[in-house]
Amino acid sequence: MIAELYRDRLSLPDSAAVIYEFLVDRFPDSDQRARALYSLAWSHFEQLADPVTARPYLDQLVAEYGATVHANAARRLLELPVVRTAEAQAEEVYGEIEALKMQQPDAPDVWISRLDALTREYPTTVTAARAAYLAAWAIENIVGDSVAAEARYDSVAARFQRSEYADLVERRRRSRRDGTLTKMARTLKTLGQAVRQEERLLLIAVEPDSLDSTSMSRKYLGFAMRAHRREQFERAEDLYRASLDEQQGRNGNAHAGLGDVAWQQGYYEDAIEHLRTALKEKATSLLPQYRLFQYHVQQAQQDSANRYLRLVTRRDRDNPDALAVIDRFPTVASAEPEDVEIDLLETIQLEPSDDNLRQPAAFYGIVEQPLVRAAVAAQYPPSASDSATVIVDVLITREGRPDSVRAFLGEEPFLSAAVSAVEGYRFYAAEDRSERRMEVWVEIAMPFVLPTPAADGIEAAVAPVDTLNVDSAAGTRVE
């Protein structure tokens, strides 16, 4: 953390390199060594513009850490072909085991042995920890040998100490003491299986529990950002203005959103006014920096354009566009950046990512995000003849029920089918740091796939149901 502070916040790559080198030498057995070694090489290669000094560290990464993410990152800097990582190989094997588990759920010995083999073959991967935990769970819940299961859980905690599965073992132990089985089930759901599209909840906003203006402003801001992401600009503009009306004080992100909406519709002067206000009001979104870069390029203002280009490339490293700029102009984000000439600036394609149109859960005080506890598979409408995806908004109560389900995007007859299905969902409610439940709005994308006639003459539902089904009036309950 100290090294990253020197590297990213203070722009002191020499100091960062000293600490990274200490980590590499002092902790040869740490699972963080490869990360430190790559950061050391990257600091020399990118920030200090010294590829000669970086080369031995990159070669060491490739030699010592073969099929890993960090070794592949080193190969890219060395312009060598990347290799398939051990994690990717382990994930493929795990997928095969899961398919076998679905085919033979009552023959655990068959696939538990495969899980054990995966753990032995790929011992340093996250997937190995996941496989070891699943094997322990199967021994406990399917085979029924609690003594052997406890030994396996202990092994997971000892062998994969830094993984979330070791943490899950500890939480399981606490749940036995404290009776927090619901918490454990919730965590199992997040770790133990892939989430289907119709169970993915995208947080929109928190429903205020009072009429105070700040809470209402944040709610409007969340809905505005979602409409903005979905390119419904008029709706987004109305909601951003509602957010500003509720909160007369500093609201930089609302101004950033209004500026970007105006920009995307071609109202550049209006956009610049809002974007500059957003900067004055300390917007956390980087939309102003992106659009002001483009504006100054249009105005052939090289110095200002370079200033905003540096801000974006330093602060938004998760955006592929920003990374592409750094690859093309390596010094742009360095401690001593060089200006890019205006004729080259005009060739840069740099668009903000959707992450700039989301507020993190922490913004609303959420620690535990809501999850689907039980889903209902929507039935394909008999009058339909195509595939479609419908987006619905859901207000999840503190009891985990859908208090309000309303359509946001889509057409009939799919809209009614989606709303009807989601009204039968049950959820784990969102929680704050004090484990107090919160009412939140989420977005669910419900896919409808044109069914093909099944062999037994029964039409397929929207999504394959591979667990226990109980018929209900609303559809098919998936527990």
Backbone torsions as a table, in degrees:
resi	resn	phi	psi	omega
1	MET	NA	-39.2	178.6
2	ILE	-66.1	-41.7	178.8
3	ALA	-61.1	-42.9	-179.8
4	GLU	-68.0	-32.9	175.6
5	LEU	-61.8	-46.4	177.3
6	TYR	-62.5	-42.0	-173.8
7	ARG	-72.1	-48.1	-168.7
8	ASP	-96.7	-38.4	-173.8
9	ARG	-93.6	-39.6	-175.3
10	LEU	-98.3	-8.1	-179.7
11	SER	53.5	48.2	176.4
12	LEU	-120.3	72.9	-174.6
13	PRO	-62.8	-30.3	178.1
14	ASP	-61.2	-45.1	179.1
15	SER	-66.2	-39.9	177.7
16	ALA	-61.0	-42.7	-177.9
17	ALA	-62.3	-38.0	178.8
18	VAL	-60.9	-42.8	-178.7
19	ILE	-71.0	-41.7	178.1
20	TYR	-60.4	-41.2	179.8
21	GLU	-65.0	-38.2	176.0
22	PHE	-61.3	-43.4	180.0
23	LEU	-61.9	-44.6	-178.8
24	VAL	-60.8	-43.1	-176.6
25	ASP	-78.9	-37.2	-171.8
26	ARG	-81.2	-27.3	-174.8
27	PHE	-126.4	69.4	-175.1
28	PRO	-65.8	-21.9	-177.5
29	ASP	-100.2	3.0	-176.6
30	SER	-73.8	145.3	175.7
31	ASP	-74.8	-2.1	176.0
32	GLN	-97.5	0.2	-173.8
33	ARG	-65.1	-43.0	-179.3
34	ALA	-62.1	-39.9	178.3
35	ARG	-62.7	-44.6	179.8
36	ALA	-65.2	-39.7	-179.5
37	LEU	-64.4	-42.0	178.2
38	TYR	-67.7	-41.1	179.2
39	SER	-62.5	-37.3	176.8
40	LEU	-62.2	-47.9	179.2
41	ALA	-63.3	-43.0	-177.4
42	TRP	-64.7	-38.9	179.2
43	SER	-59.4	-43.6	177.6
44	HIS	-69.4	-42.5	-173.5
45	PHE	-70.1	-49.0	-172.5
46	GLU	-94.1	-53.3	-171.8
47	GLN	-77.6	-39.1	-179.3
48	LEU	-94.7	-3.7	178.3
49	ALA	52.4	45.5	-177.5
50	ASP	-129.6	73.3	-177.4
51	PRO	-63.2	-24.9	-179.9
52	VAL	-65.0	-46.0	178.1
53	THR	-67.6	-33.9	-178.6
54	ALA	-70.6	-28.5	-171.2
55	ARG	-54.5	-48.2	-179.3
56	PRO	-60.3	-36.2	179.3
57	TYR	-69.1	-39.8	177.8
58	LEU	-64.9	-42.5	177.6
59	ASP	-62.1	-39.3	179.1
60	GLN	-63.8	-40.9	177.3
61	LEU	-59.4	-47.9	-179.0
62	VAL	-62.8	-41.3	-176.9
63	ALA	-71.1	-40.3	-172.2
64	GLU	-93.3	-24.5	-171.9
65	TYR	-122.2	25.3	175.8
66	GLY	5.7	-95.6	-171.4
67	ALA	-93.5	62.7	178.8
68	THR	-129.5	165.4	179.6
69	VAL	-62.1	-43.4	-177.3
70	HIS	-68.8	-37.2	176.6
71	ALA	-64.8	-38.6	177.5
72	ASN	-66.5	-37.1	175.8
73	ALA	-61.8	-38.8	176.1
74	ALA	-64.5	-41.1	178.3
75	ARG	-59.9	-38.1	179.2
76	ARG	-63.4	-42.4	178.0
77	LEU	-66.3	-31.4	178.6
78	LEU	-85.7	-1.3	-178.5
79	GLU	60.2	40.9	175.1
80	LEU	-105.5	154.5	176.9
81	PRO	-66.8	138.5	178.8
82	VAL	-78.9	160.9	178.6
83	VAL	-117.1	161.2	178.5
84	ARG	-72.1	126.9	-173.9
85	THR	-74.5	158.2	176.3
86	ALA	-61.9	-35.1	178.8
87	GLU	-62.2	-43.4	179.4
88	ALA	-64.4	-41.0	177.9
89	GLN	-63.4	-43.3	-179.7
90	ALA	-64.2	-40.0	178.5
91	GLU	-62.4	-38.6	178.2
92	GLU	-64.4	-44.3	178.8
93	VAL	-63.6	-40.6	180.0
94	TYR	-62.3	-39.2	176.9
95	GLY	-61.4	-39.8	177.7
96	GLU	-64.5	-39.9	179.6
97	ILE	-66.4	-40.1	178.2
98	GLU	-62.0	-40.0	177.2
99	ALA	-62.7	-41.6	177.4
100	LEU	-63.8	-39.7	179.1
101	LYS	-62.0	-40.4	178.4
102	MET	-67.1	-35.8	-179.6
103	GLN	-73.5	-35.2	-176.2
104	GLN	-129.7	64.3	-177.0
105	PRO	-64.8	-24.5	-178.0
106	ASP	-94.0	9.7	178.4
107	ALA	-123.3	64.9	-173.8
108	PRO	-61.8	-29.5	-179.1
109	ASP	-59.5	-32.1	-177.5
110	VAL	-64.8	-49.1	-174.9
111	TRP	-93.1	-18.0	173.9
112	ILE	-65.8	-39.1	178.1
113	SER	-63.7	-34.9	177.3
114	ARG	-68.6	-38.2	176.3
115	LEU	-62.5	-41.8	178.8
116	ASP	-63.7	-39.1	179.0
117	ALA	-65.3	-40.1	177.6
118	LEU	-61.0	-44.3	-179.1
119	THR	-61.7	-38.0	178.9
120	ARG	-70.9	-38.5	-173.6
121	GLU	-77.4	-31.9	-177.9
122	TYR	-125.5	62.9	-168.8
123	PRO	-68.3	-19.3	-175.9
124	THR	-97.8	6.1	-176.3
125	THR	-96.5	157.7	174.9
126	VAL	-65.9	-35.2	179.9
127	THR	-63.3	-32.7	176.7
128	ALA	-63.3	-41.8	177.5
129	ALA	-62.6	-41.8	179.3
130	ARG	-63.1	-42.7	179.8
131	ALA	-64.6	-42.0	179.6
132	ALA	-63.9	-39.4	179.1
133	TYR	-67.4	-42.6	179.0
134	LEU	-61.6	-39.5	178.6
135	ALA	-62.6	-42.7	178.1
136	ALA	-62.6	-43.7	179.4
137	TRP	-61.2	-41.7	-179.5
138	ALA	-66.1	-40.3	177.5
139	ILE	-60.1	-39.2	-178.2
140	GLU	-74.4	-46.9	-167.7
141	ASN	-98.8	-21.7	180.0
142	ILE	-108.0	-49.8	178.4
143	VAL	-73.4	-35.8	178.0
144	GLY	86.8	19.7	-179.8
145	ASP	-103.0	90.9	-174.3
146	SER	-69.0	-30.7	179.8
147	VAL	-66.5	-48.8	178.0
148	ALA	-63.8	-35.9	179.6
149	ALA	-63.7	-43.3	180.0
150	GLU	-61.4	-38.8	177.8
151	ALA	-63.3	-39.0	179.4
152	ARG	-68.7	-42.7	177.2
153	TYR	-59.3	-41.9	177.9
154	ASP	-60.6	-38.8	179.5
155	SER	-65.1	-40.7	177.4
156	VAL	-59.8	-45.9	-178.7
157	ALA	-64.0	-35.8	-177.3
158	ALA	-78.8	-41.1	-173.4
159	ARG	-83.2	-27.7	-175.3
160	PHE	-124.6	57.2	-169.5
161	GLN	-60.0	-33.2	-174.9
162	ARG	-92.3	1.2	-176.5
163	SER	-88.1	160.5	176.6
164	GLU	-68.5	-18.0	178.8
165	TYR	-76.0	-32.9	172.5
166	ALA	-64.4	-40.4	177.0
167	ASP	-64.1	-37.2	179.1
168	LEU	-65.1	-38.0	175.9
169	VAL	-60.1	-44.3	180.0
170	GLU	-65.5	-40.6	178.7
171	ARG	-66.8	-33.5	175.9
172	ARG	-62.8	-42.2	178.6
173	ARG	-63.3	-43.5	179.1
174	ARG	-64.9	-36.5	-178.8
175	SER	-64.2	-33.2	176.9
176	ARG	-67.3	-33.5	178.9
177	ARG	-79.5	-40.3	-170.8
178	ASP	-100.1	-8.7	-179.9
179	GLY	77.4	20.5	-177.9
180	THR	-89.8	59.3	-177.6
181	LEU	-69.8	-31.1	178.8
182	THR	-64.1	-40.8	177.0
183	LYS	-60.2	-41.7	-179.3
184	MET	-65.5	-43.3	179.1
185	ALA	-61.4	-38.1	179.1
186	ARG	-62.7	-45.7	-179.2
187	THR	-66.4	-39.6	177.0
188	LEU	-57.8	-39.1	-178.5
189	LYS	-65.3	-37.4	-179.2
190	THR	-74.4	-28.2	-174.5
191	LEU	-102.0	-28.3	-166.2
192	GLY	-92.4	-6.0	-178.0
193	GLN	-156.7	157.1	174.7
194	ALA	-72.6	146.3	-179.1
195	VAL	-95.2	123.8	179.1
196	ARG	-71.7	159.3	-173.9
197	GLN	-57.5	-41.9	-176.9
198	GLU	-76.4	4.0	174.0
199	GLU	-117.0	4.4	178.4
200	ARG	-84.1	122.2	-178.4
201	LEU	-105.5	119.2	176.2
202	LEU	-101.3	116.4	-177.1
203	LEU	-63.3	132.5	175.4
204	ILE	-105.1	-55.4	-175.5
205	ALA	-167.2	167.2	173.5
206	VAL	-96.0	136.5	175.0
207	GLU	-77.9	119.7	-177.4
208	PRO	-61.1	141.3	175.6
209	ASP	-94.4	6.8	173.4
210	SER	-150.3	176.3	-177.3
211	LEU	-98.3	23.3	-179.7
212	ASP	-68.4	145.9	-170.4
213	SER	-65.6	-34.7	-178.7
214	THR	-63.9	-45.2	179.4
215	SER	-63.2	-42.4	178.8
216	MET	-65.4	-39.3	178.5
217	SER	-61.4	-42.5	179.0
218	ARG	-65.7	-37.0	177.3
219	LYS	-63.1	-49.4	179.2
220	TYR	-59.9	-39.1	179.9
221	LEU	-62.4	-42.7	178.8
222	GLY	-61.6	-44.5	179.2
223	PHE	-68.9	-34.2	177.9
224	ALA	-63.8	-44.7	-179.8
225	MET	-63.0	-38.4	178.8
226	ARG	-65.8	-44.9	177.3
227	ALA	-61.4	-37.4	178.2
228	HIS	-62.2	-46.9	178.4
229	ARG	-58.3	-36.0	-177.7
230	ARG	-87.8	9.5	175.8
231	GLU	60.8	31.4	171.2
232	GLN	-98.4	80.6	-166.2
233	PHE	-68.6	-39.2	-179.1
234	GLU	-65.0	-43.2	177.6
235	ARG	-63.7	-41.6	179.7
236	ALA	-62.1	-43.1	-179.9
237	GLU	-61.4	-44.0	179.2
238	ASP	-60.3	-41.5	-178.1
239	LEU	-71.6	-38.8	175.7
240	TYR	-60.1	-42.2	179.9
241	ARG	-66.9	-35.8	175.9
242	ALA	-63.1	-38.4	177.5
243	SER	-63.3	-41.7	178.4
244	LEU	-66.6	-38.8	179.8
245	ASP	-62.5	-37.2	-179.0
246	GLU	-73.4	-36.1	-176.1
247	GLN	-120.1	99.0	-175.4
248	GLN	-74.7	-18.9	-179.9
249	GLY	-79.5	-151.9	-175.4
250	ARG	-64.8	124.8	179.6
251	ASN	-148.1	63.6	-173.2
252	GLY	-60.4	-36.0	-177.1
253	ASN	-68.8	-31.5	176.5
254	ALA	-67.4	-41.9	176.4
255	HIS	-64.8	-38.7	177.8
256	ALA	-61.0	-43.0	179.0
257	GLY	-64.5	-44.2	178.7
258	LEU	-62.3	-39.2	178.3
259	GLY	-64.0	-42.4	-179.5
260	ASP	-69.2	-38.8	176.9
261	VAL	-60.1	-46.2	178.9
262	ALA	-63.4	-40.8	179.4
263	TRP	-60.5	-47.8	-176.8
264	GLN	-67.3	-18.9	177.2
265	GLN	-98.4	4.4	174.4
266	GLY	89.6	7.5	178.8
267	TYR	-94.7	76.6	-167.0
268	TYR	-69.2	-40.1	-178.5
269	GLU	-66.3	-42.8	175.0
270	ASP	-60.3	-40.2	-179.0
271	ALA	-61.3	-46.7	-176.5
272	ILE	-61.6	-38.3	179.0
273	GLU	-60.5	-47.5	179.4
274	HIS	-67.2	-39.1	-177.0
275	LEU	-66.1	-39.2	178.5
276	ARG	-69.8	-35.6	174.7
277	THR	-64.0	-39.5	178.3
278	ALA	-59.4	-41.3	178.1
279	LEU	-64.4	-42.1	179.3
280	LYS	-63.6	-32.7	-177.1
281	GLU	-95.8	16.9	170.9
282	LYS	60.2	50.3	176.5
283	ALA	-61.4	136.9	175.7
284	THR	-79.1	-23.5	175.8
285	SER	-67.4	147.8	177.4
286	LEU	-96.6	10.2	179.2
287	LEU	-55.5	-43.3	180.0
288	PRO	-58.8	-41.7	-178.8
289	GLN	-65.0	-41.0	178.8
290	TYR	-62.3	-50.6	-174.8
291	ARG	-71.0	-35.3	177.9
292	LEU	-69.6	-31.2	171.3
293	PHE	-59.6	-49.8	-179.3
294	GLN	-63.0	-38.1	-179.3
295	TYR	-63.3	-46.8	-177.8
296	HIS	-70.2	-28.0	172.6
297	VAL	-65.8	-44.8	177.8
298	GLN	-58.2	-36.8	-177.8
299	GLN	-86.3	4.5	-179.6
300	ALA	58.1	34.4	179.2
301	GLN	-99.8	88.7	-169.9
302	GLN	-61.8	-45.7	-176.7
303	ASP	-61.8	-47.4	-179.0
304	SER	-65.9	-40.2	179.1
305	ALA	-61.4	-42.6	179.2
306	ASN	-64.8	-36.5	179.4
307	ARG	-59.6	-48.3	-178.5
308	TYR	-72.6	-30.5	176.1
309	LEU	-63.0	-41.9	178.4
310	ARG	-64.6	-41.3	179.6
311	LEU	-60.9	-44.5	-177.6
312	VAL	-67.1	-47.4	-175.6
313	THR	-69.2	-24.8	177.6
314	ARG	-81.2	-32.3	-170.4
315	ARG	-103.5	-12.3	-175.6
316	ASP	-126.6	58.7	-175.6
317	ARG	-70.7	-10.6	178.1
318	ASP	-84.7	-8.5	-179.6
319	ASN	-85.4	120.4	179.6
320	PRO	-56.5	-34.2	178.7
321	ASP	-62.6	-42.1	179.7
322	ALA	-66.3	-40.9	178.2
323	LEU	-64.4	-36.6	178.0
324	ALA	-64.0	-37.1	177.0
325	VAL	-64.3	-43.1	179.9
326	ILE	-64.1	-40.4	177.4
327	ASP	-60.9	-37.7	-176.8
328	ARG	-79.7	-38.0	-179.7
329	PHE	-126.0	81.8	-170.0
330	PRO	-58.1	-27.1	-175.5
331	THR	-88.1	-3.7	-172.0
332	VAL	-63.1	-30.9	-178.5
333	ALA	-108.7	14.0	-177.6
334	SER	-81.6	174.2	-179.5
335	ALA	-65.2	-31.6	177.5
336	GLU	-121.5	76.0	-173.6
337	PRO	-69.7	151.5	174.0
338	GLU	-106.5	141.1	179.5
339	ASP	-68.5	143.7	174.1
340	VAL	-93.3	133.1	-178.8
341	GLU	-64.5	152.5	-173.7
342	ILE	-62.0	-35.1	-179.8
343	ASP	-66.5	-29.0	175.5
344	LEU	-81.6	-35.9	176.6
345	LEU	-57.3	-35.9	-178.6
346	GLU	-67.4	-16.3	-179.5
347	THR	-94.8	-4.7	-176.5
348	ILE	-79.8	127.7	173.6
349	GLN	-100.1	108.6	-173.9
350	LEU	-136.5	103.6	-179.8
351	GLU	-116.7	141.1	178.3
352	PRO	-67.5	146.7	176.5
353	SER	-82.6	165.8	178.9
354	ASP	-63.7	-16.8	179.1
355	ASP	-61.6	-23.9	177.9
356	ASN	-77.2	-4.5	178.2
357	LEU	-116.2	29.9	176.7
358	ARG	-134.7	144.8	170.1
359	GLN	-102.3	131.8	179.1
360	PRO	-64.4	156.6	-179.9
361	ALA	-56.2	-33.8	-179.4
362	ALA	-63.1	-26.7	177.9
363	PHE	-58.5	-34.1	-179.8
364	TYR	-95.4	1.7	-178.5
365	GLY	81.8	16.3	-177.6
366	ILE	-86.6	129.0	174.8
367	VAL	-104.1	-45.2	175.9
368	GLU	-106.2	116.1	-179.5
369	GLN	-78.2	155.3	179.6
370	PRO	-68.4	151.6	178.6
371	LEU	-137.4	155.2	172.8
372	VAL	-75.0	126.8	177.8
373	ARG	-95.6	-41.7	176.6
374	ALA	-144.3	131.1	-176.7
375	ALA	-112.6	157.7	175.0
376	VAL	-116.7	123.6	179.5
377	ALA	-75.9	117.1	-178.4
378	ALA	-65.4	141.5	179.9
379	GLN	-88.3	135.3	179.0
380	TYR	-65.0	126.8	-176.0
381	PRO	-62.2	132.8	-178.9
382	PRO	-60.1	-29.9	-176.6
383	SER	-85.3	-3.9	-177.6
384	ALA	-86.7	160.8	-178.8
385	SER	-145.6	25.7	-177.5
386	ASP	-152.4	174.6	173.7
387	SER	-96.5	153.5	-178.3
388	ALA	-162.1	163.6	172.6
389	THR	-128.2	131.3	-179.4
390	VAL	-113.4	142.0	176.6
391	ILE	-113.4	126.1	178.9
392	VAL	-122.5	149.4	175.2
393	ASP	-102.0	138.1	-176.4
394	VAL	-130.8	131.6	170.7
395	LEU	-95.9	112.1	-178.6
396	ILE	-92.7	124.9	-177.7
397	THR	-79.5	174.6	177.2
398	ARG	-66.2	-21.2	178.4
399	GLU	-88.9	0.7	178.3
400	GLY	82.6	23.2	179.3
401	ARG	-110.7	153.0	176.7
402	PRO	-79.9	104.4	-177.6
403	ASP	-76.5	-33.0	179.0
404	SER	-144.6	129.5	176.5
405	VAL	-125.8	119.7	-178.2
406	ARG	-138.5	147.1	-177.1
407	ALA	-73.6	139.0	174.0
408	PHE	-111.1	-43.0	-175.8
409	LEU	-148.6	131.3	179.4
410	GLY	141.3	177.2	-177.4
411	GLU	-130.6	158.9	173.9
412	GLU	-73.6	153.2	5.5
413	PRO	-85.3	4.1	-175.4
414	PHE	-70.2	-34.0	-178.0
415	LEU	-57.2	-50.4	-177.6
416	SER	-63.3	-38.7	179.8
417	ALA	-65.2	-40.4	-179.8
418	ALA	-67.2	-46.3	179.9
419	VAL	-60.8	-43.1	-179.8
420	SER	-61.4	-41.2	-180.0
421	ALA	-66.8	-47.8	-175.5
422	VAL	-66.1	-27.7	176.5
423	GLU	-62.9	-19.2	177.2
424	GLY	-93.9	-1.4	179.2
425	TYR	-69.2	155.7	168.8
426	ARG	-129.1	147.1	-170.4
427	PHE	-130.0	159.2	159.8
428	TYR	-86.4	125.1	-175.8
429	ALA	-71.3	155.9	172.9
430	ALA	-69.0	150.9	-179.7
431	GLU	-135.5	149.3	175.0
432	ASP	-93.6	-172.1	-174.7
433	ARG	-63.1	-26.1	179.4
434	SER	-92.3	13.5	-178.1
435	GLU	63.2	23.3	174.4
436	ARG	-83.7	129.4	-177.4
437	ARG	-73.7	148.5	-174.9
438	MET	-128.9	148.3	173.0
439	GLU	-88.8	126.3	-176.0
440	VAL	-133.9	153.8	172.8
441	TRP	-98.7	134.0	176.6
442	VAL	-131.6	163.2	176.3
443	GLU	-112.3	135.8	176.3
444	ILE	-124.5	129.1	175.1
445	ALA	-97.1	117.0	-176.2
446	MET	-105.1	111.4	-179.6
447	PRO	-85.4	140.9	173.7
448	PHE	-120.8	118.4	-178.4
449	VAL	-107.5	130.6	179.0
450	LEU	-55.5	116.8	-174.8
451	PRO	-72.1	151.7	172.5
452	THR	-110.0	146.2	-179.1
453	PRO	-58.6	126.5	178.3
454	ALA	-79.9	163.7	-176.3
455	ALA	-61.3	-32.6	-177.7
456	ASP	-94.0	8.1	176.4
457	GLY	86.9	0.5	-179.8
458	ILE	-92.4	132.3	179.6
459	GLU	-73.9	144.1	-180.0
460	ALA	-74.1	149.4	175.5
461	ALA	-82.3	-174.7	-178.0
462	VAL	-60.8	-44.7	-177.8
463	ALA	-130.8	146.9	178.2
464	PRO	-63.6	136.0	179.6
465	VAL	-105.7	116.2	-172.8
466	ASP	-116.7	15.2	175.6
467	THR	-129.0	-172.3	-176.8
468	LEU	-57.2	128.1	-179.7
469	ASN	-111.0	138.4	174.0
470	VAL	-129.5	117.8	-178.9
471	ASP	-63.1	138.8	175.3
472	SER	-141.4	166.9	-177.6
473	ALA	-63.4	-31.1	-176.6
474	ALA	-82.2	-17.3	-176.1
475	GLY	152.9	-138.8	-179.0
476	THR	-115.0	114.1	-179.3
477	ARG	-78.1	128.1	178.5
478	VAL	-109.1	111.8	-177.7
479	GLU	-98.3	NA	NA
